[in-house]
Amino acid sequence: MELMVQFRNRSGRWLRGMLHRPVKAAQRRVPCVVFFHGFTGDRMESHWIFVKCARALAKHGIASLRFDFYGSGESEGEFREVTLQSEISDAKAAVEFSRKQKGIDARRLGLCGLSLGGAVAACVASPLRVQVLVLWAAVAHPTHLRGLAERASPIAGEQGGREYNAHRISPRFLDHMEKFQPLRSIARFKNPTLIIHPEKDAYLSLVHPHDYFQAAGASLKEKIIIPGADHTFSSIAWESEVIARTVDWFWRSLSIGDGRVS
Protein backbone atom coordinates (compact mmCIF):
# COMPACT_ATOMS: atom_id res chain seq x y z
CA MET A 1 0.00 0.00 0.00
CA GLU A 2 1.30 3.44 -0.92
CA LEU A 3 -0.06 6.64 0.63
CA MET A 4 0.78 10.27 -0.12
CA VAL A 5 1.62 12.05 3.13
CA GLN A 6 2.68 15.46 4.35
CA PHE A 7 4.12 16.63 7.63
CA ARG A 8 5.63 19.82 8.98
CA ASN A 9 9.32 20.39 9.53
CA ARG A 10 10.56 22.17 12.62
CA SER A 11 9.99 25.54 10.96
CA GLY A 12 6.35 24.69 10.35
CA ARG A 13 6.68 24.24 6.59
CA TRP A 14 5.13 21.29 4.77
CA LEU A 15 7.26 18.38 3.60
CA ARG A 16 5.59 15.91 1.24
CA GLY A 17 6.29 12.28 0.59
CA MET A 18 5.10 8.72 0.04
CA LEU A 19 4.59 6.17 2.80
CA HIS A 20 4.91 2.53 1.71
CA ARG A 21 3.37 -0.23 3.84
CA PRO A 22 3.55 -4.00 3.41
CA VAL A 23 0.27 -5.36 2.07
CA LYS A 24 0.22 -8.33 4.47
CA ALA A 25 1.20 -6.49 7.62
CA ALA A 26 -2.03 -7.57 9.36
CA GLN A 27 -2.14 -6.38 12.99
CA ARG A 28 1.57 -6.58 13.74
CA ARG A 29 3.85 -3.58 13.87
CA VAL A 30 6.46 -3.48 11.12
CA PRO A 31 9.91 -1.88 10.78
CA CYS A 32 10.35 1.25 8.70
CA VAL A 33 13.12 2.73 6.56
CA VAL A 34 13.39 6.47 5.85
CA PHE A 35 15.05 7.52 2.58
CA PHE A 36 17.09 10.73 2.20
CA HIS A 37 17.63 11.94 -1.36
CA GLY A 38 20.70 13.66 -2.74
CA PHE A 39 21.65 17.23 -3.63
CA THR A 40 19.10 18.60 -6.16
CA GLY A 41 17.32 15.21 -6.04
CA ASP A 42 13.85 14.26 -4.87
CA ARG A 43 11.96 11.42 -3.22
CA MET A 44 12.00 9.28 -6.39
CA GLU A 45 15.68 9.79 -7.20
CA SER A 46 17.41 8.99 -10.47
CA HIS A 47 15.70 6.25 -12.55
CA TRP A 48 13.24 5.93 -9.61
CA ILE A 49 15.68 3.86 -7.57
CA PHE A 50 14.06 4.97 -4.30
CA VAL A 51 10.62 3.91 -5.54
CA LYS A 52 11.89 0.50 -6.61
CA CYS A 53 13.74 -0.07 -3.34
CA ALA A 54 10.73 1.02 -1.24
CA ARG A 55 8.48 -1.42 -3.08
CA ALA A 56 11.02 -4.21 -2.67
CA LEU A 57 11.17 -3.50 1.07
CA ALA A 58 7.38 -3.64 1.30
CA LYS A 59 7.39 -7.09 -0.30
CA HIS A 60 9.71 -8.19 2.50
CA GLY A 61 7.53 -6.81 5.28
CA ILE A 62 9.25 -3.45 5.78
CA ALA A 63 7.50 -0.09 5.54
CA SER A 64 9.31 3.02 4.27
CA LEU A 65 9.01 6.76 3.86
CA ARG A 66 10.33 8.65 0.85
CA PHE A 67 10.05 12.44 1.17
CA ASP A 68 11.29 15.65 -0.41
CA PHE A 69 13.53 17.87 1.66
CA TYR A 70 12.38 21.47 2.08
CA GLY A 71 12.91 23.34 -1.19
CA SER A 72 13.02 20.11 -3.23
CA GLY A 73 10.43 18.13 -5.17
CA GLU A 74 6.88 18.88 -4.04
CA SER A 75 7.72 20.11 -0.55
CA GLU A 76 7.31 23.77 0.30
CA GLY A 77 10.08 26.29 -0.23
CA GLU A 78 12.65 27.18 -2.87
CA PHE A 79 15.94 25.40 -3.39
CA ARG A 80 17.82 28.66 -2.91
CA GLU A 81 16.66 28.54 0.74
CA VAL A 82 18.22 25.11 1.37
CA THR A 83 21.10 24.69 3.81
CA LEU A 84 22.81 21.61 5.20
CA GLN A 85 21.35 22.47 8.57
CA SER A 86 17.82 22.62 7.13
CA GLU A 87 18.20 19.17 5.57
CA ILE A 88 19.40 17.69 8.87
CA SER A 89 16.41 19.28 10.60
CA ASP A 90 14.06 17.89 7.92
CA ALA A 91 15.60 14.44 8.34
CA LYS A 92 14.85 14.51 12.05
CA ALA A 93 11.25 15.59 11.37
CA ALA A 94 10.81 12.72 8.90
CA VAL A 95 12.05 10.15 11.40
CA GLU A 96 9.79 11.55 14.11
CA PHE A 97 6.83 11.42 11.72
CA SER A 98 7.58 7.81 10.78
CA ARG A 99 7.80 6.68 14.39
CA LYS A 100 4.32 8.06 15.10
CA GLN A 101 2.57 6.25 12.25
CA LYS A 102 0.07 3.56 13.09
CA GLY A 103 1.47 0.07 12.59
CA ILE A 104 5.12 1.19 12.59
CA ASP A 105 7.43 -0.31 15.19
CA ALA A 106 9.29 2.76 16.45
CA ARG A 107 12.02 0.51 17.91
CA ARG A 108 12.96 -0.84 14.48
CA LEU A 109 13.87 2.03 12.20
CA GLY A 110 16.50 2.26 9.48
CA LEU A 111 17.92 5.04 7.30
CA CYS A 112 19.03 4.92 3.67
CA GLY A 113 20.72 7.96 2.11
CA LEU A 114 22.09 8.68 -1.36
CA SER A 115 24.99 11.08 -1.98
CA LEU A 116 24.42 14.18 0.20
CA GLY A 117 21.44 12.33 1.67
CA GLY A 118 23.89 9.67 2.83
CA ALA A 119 25.91 12.27 4.70
CA VAL A 120 22.71 13.57 6.30
CA ALA A 121 21.82 10.00 7.32
CA ALA A 122 25.27 9.51 8.86
CA CYS A 123 24.84 12.71 10.87
CA VAL A 124 21.44 11.87 12.35
CA ALA A 125 21.63 8.09 12.82
CA SER A 126 23.19 8.18 16.29
CA PRO A 127 21.24 11.08 17.86
CA LEU A 128 17.96 9.66 16.54
CA ARG A 129 18.84 6.18 17.86
CA VAL A 130 17.90 4.30 14.72
CA GLN A 131 18.77 0.62 14.41
CA VAL A 132 20.30 0.37 10.91
CA LEU A 133 22.15 2.64 8.48
CA VAL A 134 22.70 2.18 4.72
CA LEU A 135 24.74 4.65 2.66
CA TRP A 136 24.67 4.81 -1.14
CA ALA A 137 27.46 6.79 -2.86
CA ALA A 138 27.59 8.99 0.23
CA VAL A 139 29.57 12.20 0.68
CA ALA A 140 32.09 11.79 3.48
CA HIS A 141 33.96 15.10 3.27
CA PRO A 142 32.25 18.51 3.52
CA THR A 143 35.13 20.10 1.61
CA HIS A 144 33.93 18.24 -1.47
CA LEU A 145 30.55 19.95 -1.19
CA ARG A 146 32.23 23.33 -0.88
CA GLY A 147 34.22 22.68 -4.03
CA LEU A 148 31.12 21.54 -5.93
CA ALA A 149 29.12 24.61 -4.95
CA GLU A 150 31.99 26.99 -5.69
CA ARG A 151 32.39 25.51 -9.18
CA ALA A 152 28.72 26.14 -9.95
CA SER A 153 28.01 28.96 -12.41
CA PRO A 154 27.55 32.48 -10.98
CA ILE A 155 24.11 33.99 -11.59
CA ALA A 156 24.21 37.41 -13.24
CA GLY A 157 22.84 40.13 -11.00
CA GLU A 158 22.70 37.99 -7.86
CA GLN A 159 25.38 38.72 -5.28
CA GLY A 160 26.98 35.40 -4.33
CA GLY A 161 24.28 33.35 -6.03
CA ARG A 162 25.24 30.31 -8.10
CA GLU A 163 23.46 27.91 -10.43
CA TYR A 164 23.79 24.12 -10.52
CA ASN A 165 21.58 22.03 -12.82
CA ALA A 166 19.05 24.89 -13.06
CA HIS A 167 18.91 25.18 -9.26
CA ARG A 168 19.83 28.38 -7.43
CA ILE A 169 22.34 27.77 -4.63
CA SER A 170 22.40 30.31 -1.85
CA PRO A 171 25.71 31.42 -0.31
CA ARG A 172 24.15 30.21 2.96
CA PHE A 173 24.57 26.65 1.72
CA LEU A 174 28.28 27.03 2.41
CA ASP A 175 27.81 28.66 5.81
CA HIS A 176 29.07 26.71 8.81
CA MET A 177 30.28 23.89 6.54
CA GLU A 178 32.86 22.98 9.15
CA LYS A 179 30.09 21.95 11.54
CA PHE A 180 28.91 19.29 9.10
CA GLN A 181 31.00 16.26 10.14
CA PRO A 182 29.46 12.96 8.93
CA LEU A 183 32.62 10.95 9.71
CA ARG A 184 32.63 12.04 13.33
CA SER A 185 28.91 11.32 13.53
CA ILE A 186 29.11 7.81 12.07
CA ALA A 187 31.83 6.96 14.58
CA ARG A 188 29.21 7.36 17.32
CA PHE A 189 26.72 5.07 15.59
CA LYS A 190 27.18 1.53 16.88
CA ASN A 191 24.45 -0.35 14.98
CA PRO A 192 24.68 -2.30 11.68
CA THR A 193 26.06 -0.13 8.87
CA LEU A 194 26.19 -0.95 5.15
CA ILE A 195 28.20 1.22 2.76
CA ILE A 196 27.59 0.78 -0.97
CA HIS A 197 29.60 2.82 -3.45
CA PRO A 198 30.03 2.83 -7.24
CA GLU A 199 33.46 2.02 -8.58
CA LYS A 200 33.33 4.68 -11.31
CA ASP A 201 31.68 7.54 -9.42
CA ALA A 202 32.54 10.73 -11.33
CA TYR A 203 31.81 12.91 -8.30
CA LEU A 204 33.00 10.96 -5.27
CA SER A 205 36.17 8.91 -5.29
CA LEU A 206 36.63 5.63 -3.42
CA VAL A 207 38.17 7.64 -0.60
CA HIS A 208 34.62 8.41 0.56
CA PRO A 209 33.43 4.83 1.22
CA HIS A 210 36.86 3.89 2.56
CA ASP A 211 36.79 6.70 5.10
CA TYR A 212 33.20 5.94 6.10
CA PHE A 213 34.08 2.30 6.67
CA GLN A 214 37.15 3.18 8.71
CA ALA A 215 35.23 5.71 10.80
CA ALA A 216 32.06 3.67 11.35
CA GLY A 217 31.63 2.72 14.99
CA ALA A 218 29.53 -0.36 14.26
CA SER A 219 30.87 -3.81 15.08
CA LEU A 220 28.73 -5.15 12.22
CA LYS A 221 29.60 -3.19 9.10
CA GLU A 222 30.23 -3.92 5.44
CA LYS A 223 31.57 -2.02 2.46
CA ILE A 224 30.51 -3.00 -1.07
CA ILE A 225 31.93 -1.49 -4.26
CA ILE A 226 29.73 -2.01 -7.33
CA PRO A 227 32.09 -2.70 -10.29
CA GLY A 228 31.77 -0.21 -13.15
CA ALA A 229 28.85 1.66 -11.59
CA ASP A 230 28.32 5.43 -11.81
CA HIS A 231 27.17 7.81 -9.09
CA THR A 232 23.48 6.84 -9.17
CA PHE A 233 23.93 3.18 -10.22
CA SER A 234 22.21 3.90 -13.54
CA SER A 235 21.95 0.48 -15.13
CA ILE A 236 19.51 -2.34 -14.49
CA ALA A 237 22.29 -4.62 -13.25
CA TRP A 238 23.85 -2.06 -10.89
CA GLU A 239 20.50 -0.90 -9.58
CA SER A 240 19.29 -4.46 -9.02
CA GLU A 241 22.39 -5.36 -7.02
CA VAL A 242 22.14 -2.25 -4.85
CA ILE A 243 18.47 -2.86 -4.08
CA ALA A 244 18.94 -6.58 -3.42
CA ARG A 245 21.84 -6.01 -1.03
CA THR A 246 20.03 -3.16 0.71
CA VAL A 247 16.79 -5.07 1.23
CA ASP A 248 18.71 -8.08 2.52
CA TRP A 249 20.66 -5.91 4.98
CA PHE A 250 17.52 -4.29 6.35
CA TRP A 251 15.66 -7.62 6.41
CA ARG A 252 18.37 -9.23 8.52
CA SER A 253 19.30 -6.24 10.67
CA LEU A 254 15.74 -5.26 11.53
CA SER A 255 15.04 -8.82 12.66
CA ILE A 256 12.45 -9.79 10.07
CA GLY A 257 13.89 -13.20 9.43
CA ASP A 258 14.89 -14.51 12.84
CA GLY A 259 12.44 -12.81 15.17
CA ARG A 260 15.14 -11.44 17.47
CA VAL A 261 14.86 -7.93 18.86
CA SER A 262 17.50 -5.50 17.57
C-alpha positions in Angstrom: 0.0 0.0 0.0 1.3 3.4 -0.9 -0.1 6.6 0.6 0.8 10.3 -0.1 1.6 12.0 3.1 2.7 15.5 4.3 4.1 16.6 7.6 5.6 19.8 9.0 9.3 20.4 9.5 10.6 22.2 12.6 10.0 25.5 11.0 6.3 24.7 10.3 6.7 24.2 6.6 5.1 21.3 4.8 7.3 18.4 3.6 5.6 15.9 1.2 6.3 12.3 0.6 5.1 8.7 0.0 4.6 6.2 2.8 4.9 2.5 1.7 3.4 -0.2 3.8 3.6 -4.0 3.4 0.3 -5.4 2.1 0.2 -8.3 4.5 1.2 -6.5 7.6 -2.0 -7.6 9.4 -2.1 -6.4 13.0 1.6 -6.6 13.7 3.9 -3.6 13.9 6.5 -3.5 11.1 9.9 -1.9 10.8 10.3 1.2 8.7 13.1 2.7 6.6 13.4 6.5 5.9 15.0 7.5 2.6 17.1 10.7 2.2 17.6 11.9 -1.4 20.7 13.7 -2.7 21.7 17.2 -3.6 19.1 18.6 -6.2 17.3 15.2 -6.0 13.8 14.3 -4.9 12.0 11.4 -3.2 12.0 9.3 -6.4 15.7 9.8 -7.2 17.4 9.0 -10.5 15.7 6.3 -12.5 13.2 5.9 -9.6 15.7 3.9 -7.6 14.1 5.0 -4.3 10.6 3.9 -5.5 11.9 0.5 -6.6 13.7 -0.1 -3.3 10.7 1.0 -1.2 8.5 -1.4 -3.1 11.0 -4.2 -2.7 11.2 -3.5 1.1 7.4 -3.6 1.3 7.4 -7.1 -0.3 9.7 -8.2 2.5 7.5 -6.8 5.3 9.3 -3.5 5.8 7.5 -0.1 5.5 9.3 3.0 4.3 9.0 6.8 3.9 10.3 8.6 0.8 10.1 12.4 1.2 11.3 15.6 -0.4 13.5 17.9 1.7 12.4 21.5 2.1 12.9 23.3 -1.2 13.0 20.1 -3.2 10.4 18.1 -5.2 6.9 18.9 -4.0 7.7 20.1 -0.6 7.3 23.8 0.3 10.1 26.3 -0.2 12.6 27.2 -2.9 15.9 25.4 -3.4 17.8 28.7 -2.9 16.7 28.5 0.7 18.2 25.1 1.4 21.1 24.7 3.8 22.8 21.6 5.2 21.3 22.5 8.6 17.8 22.6 7.1 18.2 19.2 5.6 19.4 17.7 8.9 16.4 19.3 10.6 14.1 17.9 7.9 15.6 14.4 8.3 14.8 14.5 12.1 11.3 15.6 11.4 10.8 12.7 8.9 12.1 10.1 11.4 9.8 11.6 14.1 6.8 11.4 11.7 7.6 7.8 10.8 7.8 6.7 14.4 4.3 8.1 15.1 2.6 6.2 12.2 0.1 3.6 13.1 1.5 0.1 12.6 5.1 1.2 12.6 7.4 -0.3 15.2 9.3 2.8 16.4 12.0 0.5 17.9 13.0 -0.8 14.5 13.9 2.0 12.2 16.5 2.3 9.5 17.9 5.0 7.3 19.0 4.9 3.7 20.7 8.0 2.1 22.1 8.7 -1.4 25.0 11.1 -2.0 24.4 14.2 0.2 21.4 12.3 1.7 23.9 9.7 2.8 25.9 12.3 4.7 22.7 13.6 6.3 21.8 10.0 7.3 25.3 9.5 8.9 24.8 12.7 10.9 21.4 11.9 12.3 21.6 8.1 12.8 23.2 8.2 16.3 21.2 11.1 17.9 18.0 9.7 16.5 18.8 6.2 17.9 17.9 4.3 14.7 18.8 0.6 14.4 20.3 0.4 10.9 22.2 2.6 8.5 22.7 2.2 4.7 24.7 4.7 2.7 24.7 4.8 -1.1 27.5 6.8 -2.9 27.6 9.0 0.2 29.6 12.2 0.7 32.1 11.8 3.5 34.0 15.1 3.3 32.3 18.5 3.5 35.1 20.1 1.6 33.9 18.2 -1.5 30.6 20.0 -1.2 32.2 23.3 -0.9 34.2 22.7 -4.0 31.1 21.5 -5.9 29.1 24.6 -4.9 32.0 27.0 -5.7 32.4 25.5 -9.2 28.7 26.1 -10.0 28.0 29.0 -12.4 27.6 32.5 -11.0 24.1 34.0 -11.6 24.2 37.4 -13.2 22.8 40.1 -11.0 22.7 38.0 -7.9 25.4 38.7 -5.3 27.0 35.4 -4.3 24.3 33.3 -6.0 25.2 30.3 -8.1 23.5 27.9 -10.4 23.8 24.1 -10.5 21.6 22.0 -12.8 19.1 24.9 -13.1 18.9 25.2 -9.3 19.8 28.4 -7.4 22.3 27.8 -4.6 22.4 30.3 -1.8 25.7 31.4 -0.3 24.2 30.2 3.0 24.6 26.6 1.7 28.3 27.0 2.4 27.8 28.7 5.8 29.1 26.7 8.8 30.3 23.9 6.5 32.9 23.0 9.1 30.1 21.9 11.5 28.9 19.3 9.1 31.0 16.3 10.1 29.5 13.0 8.9 32.6 11.0 9.7 32.6 12.0 13.3 28.9 11.3 13.5 29.1 7.8 12.1 31.8 7.0 14.6 29.2 7.4 17.3 26.7 5.1 15.6 27.2 1.5 16.9 24.5 -0.4 15.0 24.7 -2.3 11.7 26.1 -0.1 8.9 26.2 -0.9 5.1 28.2 1.2 2.8 27.6 0.8 -1.0 29.6 2.8 -3.4 30.0 2.8 -7.2 33.5 2.0 -8.6 33.3 4.7 -11.3 31.7 7.5 -9.4 32.5 10.7 -11.3 31.8 12.9 -8.3 33.0 11.0 -5.3 36.2 8.9 -5.3 36.6 5.6 -3.4 38.2 7.6 -0.6 34.6 8.4 0.6 33.4 4.8 1.2 36.9 3.9 2.6 36.8 6.7 5.1 33.2 5.9 6.1 34.1 2.3 6.7 37.1 3.2 8.7 35.2 5.7 10.8 32.1 3.7 11.4 31.6 2.7 15.0 29.5 -0.4 14.3 30.9 -3.8 15.1 28.7 -5.1 12.2 29.6 -3.2 9.1 30.2 -3.9 5.4 31.6 -2.0 2.5 30.5 -3.0 -1.1 31.9 -1.5 -4.3 29.7 -2.0 -7.3 32.1 -2.7 -10.3 31.8 -0.2 -13.2 28.8 1.7 -11.6 28.3 5.4 -11.8 27.2 7.8 -9.1 23.5 6.8 -9.2 23.9 3.2 -10.2 22.2 3.9 -13.5 21.9 0.5 -15.1 19.5 -2.3 -14.5 22.3 -4.6 -13.3 23.9 -2.1 -10.9 20.5 -0.9 -9.6 19.3 -4.5 -9.0 22.4 -5.4 -7.0 22.1 -2.3 -4.9 18.5 -2.9 -4.1 18.9 -6.6 -3.4 21.8 -6.0 -1.0 20.0 -3.2 0.7 16.8 -5.1 1.2 18.7 -8.1 2.5 20.7 -5.9 5.0 17.5 -4.3 6.4 15.7 -7.6 6.4 18.4 -9.2 8.5 19.3 -6.2 10.7 15.7 -5.3 11.5 15.0 -8.8 12.7 12.4 -9.8 10.1 13.9 -13.2 9.4 14.9 -14.5 12.8 12.4 -12.8 15.2 15.1 -11.4 17.5 14.9 -7.9 18.9 17.5 -5.5 17.6 
